[in-house]
């Protein structure tokens, strides 16, 4: 049931918003190593750049490249978003992809959940060089 709900959620987000998650593939092998993209479901606090990687893909720059080249550039050029954040669980706050800067740790209401997350702000469109 969890996989079905996740697939339906991702497809619905693309259908309703026109954007969502992209698969990240390792160039050499074509192997799936994670996803990155744009997330802003109804009720979300702010537009978000998201990513998740397979355990063996951490520390190889995939999330940074996806956040910089894909998500942030598309947000600014195609969607006109002037702001974007990433909400990152405390255990994952050691590295924020794509040059996002930590702003605060706070309790955030993300849909039906209230959790403690780090709020990372990504550079604005005037700071993007790609």
KAHUGI-V155191 format. One line per field, one symbol per residue. phi: phi as a letter, one per 20 degrees, with the letter a starting at -180 (. if undefined). A space follows every 50 residues. Layout:
phi->???
//
This chain:
phi->.ffffffffffffffednbredfddfgfdmffcqbbrdbbfgnffbgcec abcfgedfmdnffffffffeffffgffedmfecaccecggfdffcdfmnf dfdadbededleddceceedeegfgfdedd
//
